[in-house]
Amino acid sequence: MVLLTPKKLDAPAPVATRAKKKRNLVPFAFLSPTIILLVILMLIPIVMVIGYSLMDNVIMKKNPVFAGFNNYVEVLGSEIFRTAVLNTTFFTTVSVGAHLVLGLLFSVLLNSRLLNGATKALFRVIYVLPWLFTVAIIAILWRLLLNPNGVVNYVLVTLGITDTGVEWLSSPGTALFAVTFINIWAGYPFFMVSLLAGLQGIPRDLYEAARVDGANGLQQFVNITLPQLRPIIVSMAVLDLIWTSQQFALIWMTTGGGPVNVTEMLSTMTYKMAFSNYQFSLASASAVIILVMSMVLAYFYVRHQKARD
């Protein structure tokens, strides 16, 4: 006798569909807190600022009217905007270039076999110190050092380089260079630490093979070190461009954009429009322009990351 076992019945189609939908919604449930925070803290404020930029001086007027792109035309056509763009361009390009050069130089030094472990540890502590300070501490420290009666002027006068103390942060001829130098000093450790990690990840076999082929130290650096570090250098340079172009706290706490606008940046200009001149619509238009510039840089960063992956 042959026993016939009943065939297993498939789950009804609607039940299977609902189970699949629930499984597909699980990732969104985990992401929902982050998505909600991004919407509340980023998306809604951005939309509000864009809306403010199209109105006739919001907040200060009870019933502001639609102004279209008049605020953008006024901001882009102002002399202070062109000055801020030039200052921001100089401040950003010089800072990023110096960060890269100093970071690469110090990382190569710390990765060298010529130094023993204790010496490397000591130099690592010294080189990374500027990165440990907050912006407020950095601003106060350098304002004291660059004071007309500060340590820097004392050393220069003692060595006979200058006869009197220099107003480094108050003179139109030196203020922009001074704040740029301070930003370079405060930011190079970020490059140094990242590039040092990249250097330690390069296989030693490549250098040994190059030495066997007769390559000297410079040839090894150009043909092995730099190509191996290129992905890190490009990624960090783009990130540093974004961060430095938006620098506000350091400028505000050292010079405030002065004297006579020689250190005025896009960030400080926007802040003054909003909270000194109470031109909130113009400030919103300026903020949107800065956002678009930052998005262009962010696009190149994301594109590079995709290409690297």
N, C-alpha and C positions, 0 to 999 in steps of 0.2 A: 504494500500500500504506500503511495506517495503522498506525503503531507504537503499541502500547499500553504506556504506562509503568506499572510497578507502583505501586499506591497505597502511600503512606507509612503504615506501621503505627504506631498510637498506642502509647505506653509502657504496659506492663501497669499495671493499677490499683494493685496493692500497691506497686510501685516508685514511682509518682507520689505515693501517700499518704505513704510514708516520706520522700521528698524534701521534701514540704510540712511534715511534722512537724519535720524538721531545720531548715528555714528559720524555723519558728515558735520554735524553741528557741534560735536565735542571740542574740536580745536578752537572754534570761535568762542565757546564758553570759557576756555582758559585764557583767551586773549581779550575777552570783553573788559576786564578792569583797565588794562592798558589802553584799549581803544577808547573807552569812556574818558579817561584822563587826557588823552591826546585831543579828543574832540573839545573837551571843556577848556583845557589850558592852551591849546594851540590853534585848532581850526576856527573856533568861534571868535577868539580875539583877532585872528588874521582877517576874517570876514568883516568884523566890526571896523578894523582900521581901514580896510579898503573902502568900506562904506563912508567912513568919516572923511577920507581923502577926496570924495566926490561931492562933499557938502560945503556950504559957505560958513566956515568957522563954527564948528559944532561946539557944544558945551558953553561957550561964551554967549551964544545967542539962543533965546528960548525956542524960536521956530526957525532953524536953519533951512535954507533953500538949496535945491540941487544946483551945483556949480559945474558939473561935468569935469573936464580935464583942465580947468583954469588953474587949479592949485599946482598941478604938475608943470604946467607951462611957466608959472611964476617961480617955482623952485628951480627948475632947470635953467631958467634965464637969469637967475640972480648971481651977483658977483661972489657972494659968500659961498655959494654952492660950488662954483668953479675952483675957488681957493681951497675948499675942503676936499674936493676930488684930487687936486694936485698934492696937497699935504698927505692925504691918505695913501695915494699911490707911492709917494716917496717913502713914507713911513713903513708901508707894507713890504715893498720890494726890497729895500735895504735890510729890513729886519729879517725877512725870510732867507735872503741870500747869506747874511751873516750867521743866522742860526744853522744853516746847512754847513757852511764852511767850518765854523767852530765845533759844531757837533761831530762832524766827520773827523776833524783833526784830533779832538780829545778822545774820541772812541778808538781811533787807530792807536793812539798813545797808550790807552788803558788795555788794549788787546795785544800790545807788543810783548814779546818774550824777553825783552831787555830789562824789564822791571820785575822785581820779585813780588810775591803775594802781598806782603805787608805794605809795600810802597803803593801798589795798585789800590789797595783798600783805602789808604790815606787820601790819595788823589781822587778816588771816587766820591768820598765824603765831601771834599773841598769843592769839586766840580758840580755836585748835585745840590749844594746848599741854596743857590738862588731859586731853585724850583720848589723848595720847601717853604719859602716865605709867602705870605699872602700879599695881595696887591697893595693893601694899605701899608703894610710894613715896608715894602719895597719903596713906595712913594715917600714915606717919612724918612727912611734911611738916606735916600739919594737927595732929598731936599736939604737934609742936614749936611751931607757931604759936599754938595754943590753950592751951599750958601756962600755969600761973599766972604764970610769969616770962617768958612768950613775947612775941612782937612785938605780937600783938593787944591783950593786956592793957597792955603798955607804952604803946601809942598811946592807949588809953582813959583810962589814968591821967594821961597827959601832957595830954590835952584836958580833964581834969576831969570826965569822964563817970562814972567810978567812982573810989572812994577806994583800993580794994585790988584785986588780981587776982582774976578770976572763974574758978572751977573749971568750965570749959565742958563738959568730958567726964566730970567726976566728980560734978557736982551733979544731983540728980534733977529739978530744975526746968529745966535747960538741955541735958541730955545728948541727948535725943531731937531737939531742934531743931538741935543742933550737927551730929549725924551726918546729919540730913536736908540741912542746908546743904552739907556736904561732898559728899554724893551728887549734889546739884544741880550744884555746881561741876564735878564730874568727868564728868557725863553730858550736859550741854547741847550740847557740840560735835557729838555724833552727830546730833541734830536739826538743828543749824545747817548742817552740810555737806549733808545730804539735802535740806533745804528750799531751800538755795541752788541746788542742781542743778535742783530743780523750778522755781524762779523764773526761771532762765536759759533754761528750756525754754518759757516762756510767750511766745507771739508778740507782738511789739511793736505789730502792727497793731491788736490789741484795745484797747490803751491809747490809741493815736492816734485810733481811732474814738470812744472814750469822751470824749476831750478835745474832739473836734469837736462832740459832743453836749452839751458843757457840764458834764461830770462833773468834780468836784474830786478831790483826791488820796485823801481818805477814801472817797468813793464808788467810785473805781476799785479801792481795796484790798478793799472789802467785796463788790463785785459782780464783780470779775474775778480778783483775786489769790487770795482765799480759796476760791472755787469751783474754780479750777484746781489748787490745792494740796490739796483735800480728800482725794483718794485717798491721797496721800503721808502726810498728817497722820493719817488713821485707821489706816493700816498701821503707822506708826511708834509711834503711841500704844499700840496693842495689844501690839506687840513690847516696848515699854518697860515696860508693865504686867507682862508675864511675867518679864522680866529683873530688874526692880526688886523684885518680890515675892519673888524667890528670892535676893536679895542676902545674902551670907554673909561673904565675906572682909573687906569694909570694916567691917562691924559688929564682927566678931570681933577685928580688929586695932586698933580704936579704943577700944571700950568693953567688948567681950566680952559684951554683953547687959545690962550693969549701968549705973549702980548700982541696986540693988534692983529689977531687971527693967524699968526704965523704957525701955530700948532693946532688950528681948528681942524677937526676931523669930521667925517660925515656923522659919526655917532654923537659927538658933542654938539654939532650944529643942530641936529634933530632934537636933542634934549633941550637946548636953549630956546628953540622955536616953541616947544610945548610948555615948558615950565618957567621960562623967563619972560618970553614975549606973549605967552598965552595964545599962540596961533596954532591951535590944535589941528586944524584941517591941513595947514601947510606941513606941520610936523608929521601928520599921517601920510601925506603924499611922499615926503622924504623917506619915511620908514618903508613904504612900499617899494620905492626905487632901490633902497639898500637891500630889501628882501629879494628883488629880482636879480640884482648883482650876485648875491649870495647863492641863489638857486642856480645861476649859470656855473659858478665854481663847483657847487655840489653835484651838478650834472656830470662834469668832467671827472670828479672823484668817483662817482658811482660807475661811470663808464669804464674807468680804469680798473676798478675792482672787479667788474664783470669780466673784462678781458684777462685779468690776472687769474681769476678762477678758471 
